[in-house]
Amino acid sequence: MGIVSFQRNNFFSHSPTLTHTDKRVLSGVVCVGLWLIVENDIELFLNMCLKLTRSKLLITDMTMPEFVAGLKESRTIFLPFGSTEEHGQHLPLDTDTMQVYATVKSVALMRKVFVAPPVHYGICRSTSEHPGTVSISSDTFRALVRDLVRSYYSQGLRNFILISGHAGKTHIGALVEVGEEMLKEFPDIRLAVINEYDFCYRAGHEIVEVEGDSHAGEVETARIQYLFPDLVKGSSPREFPDFPDYILVRNKRAYWSGGVWGDPSFASPEKGAKLCQLSAEALAEFVAKFETFSER
């Protein structure tokens, strides 16, 4: 029910006035939906609801003519970055990518903005020794980001939001570094770099209970419980890493054995739904400001 209500609210709150054709289509959908519920085929009904609320500017779904038409509606694009990285004993390795991609797709229902396919790999330093973490080098990552921005620019995009579900400082720093390069290379480009976890944490700080929560803890567990409940495998113990100040270490698992930074026991699907909604709404507001931003 949470998924339906969240998607439904986005769809009806942010859709333009319905045309006569739209109303006829929706009437048919309602009839089919009621029949599916009566037939107890809830899964098919949910899939139908989700398809109704998909943005028309998801690049994974677009054809060539649709891309050209989309440029008449928007020159703004989200480039979502994630990671393939351990998230404790209970969350999937793709957690960072799942969260950020779900968020930007929700924003695309509220604002006309392109959404690029997510990048599932990033720079993972602190978790590099944990099973399942697959990291790429800083040089490789920066080169990839440069190529993506340059290519999308050549296709007509001008407002770039590099948004990462992976919050590693080295990873975010690489995005900022490339962003600065692109500002010098293209005089008419707008560019922002967003740590989506930090963005979500700020938007939902009033409902986050664990101080210092970060990785695979309260926030991320709650969001995955809501977005992909079938992929949450129980929980993990409360944990905070104890890396020495200023000193780099080789055996990182000796200072962070379980791969959790926070307390997953404070998570719930209801909290996850609220966090997802707050993050998406705050990000939509940011897009509106970003698209009209003018430097001094």
N, C-alpha and C positions, 0 to 999 in steps of 0.2 A: 504493500500500500504506500510506503514511503517513496518508492521510486516513481509511482504513478503520480502522486500528489506533487512531488518536486518538479517533474517534467511538465505536468499539466499547468502548474502555476506559471512556469516560465513561458509556456506556449501562449496562454491566453492573456497574460499580463503584458507581454511585449510584442504581440503580433499586431500588424496593421488592421484597419477595418476590413472585415470579411466581405468579399464580393458575393454576388448571387451564386456564382459557380462554386465558390468556397463553401457556402452554406449547404449547397446540395451535396457536395462531397462529404462534408462533416456529418450531414444527416444520414448518409449511407453508412459512414463509419460507425456512428452510434448504433444503428440497427445491427450491423455485423458484430459490434462489440457486445451488445446485449445477448445476442445469440451465442457467442463464444462463452460468455459467463454462464449462461444457462446450461450449456454443454460441458461446463467445468473445464474448458481449455484455457486456463488462466495464463499459461506461458505464452501461447500464441497471441492472446489479447495484449499482454504486456509488450511483446515484440512489435505489434501493430502500433501501439501508443508511442513507443520510442521512435519508430520510423516517421511518424507524423511530426515529431519535434526535432528532426535532424536539420541543421542549417544547410542552406543551399550553397554555402561557400566552403564546404569541407573539400579540400583538394583531393583527398583519396577517392571521393565520389564523383568528381566533376569530369565532364567531357571537354574537349577543346572549345567548342562553341560556348559552353557554359562558363568556362574560364574567361573568355573574351567578354561575355556579357557581365560577368562579375566585376570586371575592372571598371565598368560604368557605375557600379554601386559603391565600390570601396577600393582604396589603394593601401589599406592597412592589413597587415598579416601577423599572426602569431606564429613564431617558430618555437615549438615546444621541445624541450630537452629533458630527458630522464636519465636512467642508468639501469644497468643490470647488476644488482647489488644485494647482498644479504640484508634482511630486515628481521633479525631475530629468528626464533624457532617457528613463528606463527604467520608471518606475512610473506607474500610472493616476492621473488627477486625483481619483478617488474613494477614494484609498488610506486616508485618515484614517477615513472612514465605514466602509469594508470591514473594517478591523481591529477597531474598537470594536464593531461589530454582531456580528461573528463571535465575539468574546470573550463578550459578554453572553448570546448564545444558548447558548454552551457552559456558562456558569454556570447558566443556567435548566434544564439537564439535571441539575445537582447540587443545586440549591435550588429550592423553589417560589417563583418570583418572576416578575412580569409583565415583558415586554419590549415597550416601545413602538416604533413604527416610527422609524427613524433620521431625524434632520434632516441633510440633505446640504449645508447652507450655514452658514458661520460668519464670524467677523471675521478677515480675513487682511490683516495690515498689512505685514509684511516681504516678502511675496511678491506684493504687489498689482500690481507692474509686470510680473510674469512671464506669458507666454502661458498661457491656460487657467484662471488663477485668477479666480474669481468671488466677490467678497466682499459682505457686507451690512453696513449701518451698525450701530454699537453700539446705537443707539436701537431699531432694528428688531429686532435680536437679543434684547435684553432684553425687549422687548414680547412677542416670540414665546414666550420661556421662561416669562414670567409667565402668559400665557394657557394654555400647556400644563399647568403645575402647577395652576393654578386649575381647569381643566376636569377633569383627572384626579382632583383632590381631590373635586370635586363628584360624581364617579362612584364614590367610595368608597375610593380609594387614600390611604394615610397615610404610608408610608415611601418617600421619593423619593431616588433616587441619580442625580444629574445627572452623567453620565460622558462625557467628550469624548476622541475620538481625535485631535482637533486640539489641539495643545499651545500655541498662541500665547498669550502672557501677557495681552494685551488681551482675548482671547476667554475665557480661563479667569477672568479678573477679572470679566467681565460675569456669568458664571454664579454666582460667589461673591456678587456684589452683589445679584442677584435672590434668591439663596438666603437672604440675610440679611433681605430684605424679606418673604419668605414665612414665615419664623420668627415675625416680628412679627404677620403677618396671620392665621396659623392656629396657635392655641395647642397643638393636639394633633398637629402634624406633626413628623416626623423628616426631616432633609434632609442629604445629603452631596454634596460636589462632588469629583469625581475626574478627574485628568489621567491617562487610561489609558496614554499612552506612558510617563509617569513611573512608573506602577504596574508596567507590564511590565518596564521597565528595572531597577527595584529587585528584582523577583521573579527576574529572570534575570541579575543582574549578574555572576555567576560565569562565565557563558559568553559575555558580551559582551567583545569584544577591543579595540574602538576607543574610546579615551578621548575623551569629549566628543561621542560619536555622538548625533545628534538627528533630522534631517529627511532622509528618502530615503537614509539611510545603511545601516549594517550591520543594525540591528534591523528597520526597516520593510521593507527589501528582503527579508530572510530570511522575514519573516512573509507577505509577499505571494507569495514564491516557493513557500511551502507552501500557502497558502490558495487562491490563484488563479494558478497557474504559467503559464497561457496568456496572462495579462495583463502579464507581465514582459517587456519588450522590451530584452534585452541588459543593459547596465549603464551607469553614468556614472562619470566620474573622481572621485577623492577631492577633497573641497573643504570649506573652512570659511569662512564669511562674515567680512569684516573691517570691519564697521560701526564708525564712530568712537564712543568712549565718550561717553555723555550727549547727543550731538548728533543731532537728527533730520535726515534727508536726504530729498530729493525723489526723486532717481534711485537707487532701491534696487538695481537690477541692476548699477550701477557698483561696488557693494560685495559683490554676491553674484550673479555672472553665471549660474552653472549651476544654482542652486537645490538643491544638495546640501549637507547639513551632516553630514559623516562620510565613511565609506568603504564603498561597496556591495560592494567586492570581497571583503570578509570574510564576506559573507552566504552561506547555504546553506539549502536546503529543510529539512534535518535540524535545523539550528539554529532555523529558524522554527517547526517543529513543537514543539520543546522550549519555546521562548519563549511560544507560544500556550498550551500546557498549563500552564506555571508561572503565567502571568498569570491564567488562568481559575481555577485552584485557589486562588491567593491571594485573588482577588476573592470566591470562594465563602466563604472563611473570614471575609472582611470582612463579607459580608452577614449571616452568623450573629451576629456581634458587634453590627452596626448595628441589627438588629431587636430586640435586647434592651437597647440603650443607654438609659440614663436620666441626664439632666443632674443635676448637683449642686445 
